[in-house]
């Protein structure tokens, strides 16, 4: 997948939206949506609407838990990078990059580390 200049702002906005859904404000927005729904169209708020809101709420819970876990892992890795003298200091700032850029960097680092892509039979060791 190529990363065009036009797609970069969209990628940044999608990443920001994903982070926003992990914040408490997302739950407040959902509550406001429910209140507006009931205030303006109470008769359409039935079992199906409740199920849809339940799925939306669970999605927010899962997103929040995943974001919390990611932030905890990132903090631990940052501390390990600071503590290890031979670590690449540039890696401590990698979380500010877009996911596609991180994937490209990992692929580039993997190719440098592993050398040329040579097929080795499974029964032989490097």
Beta strands, then each sheet from edge to edge (+ up, - down):
end
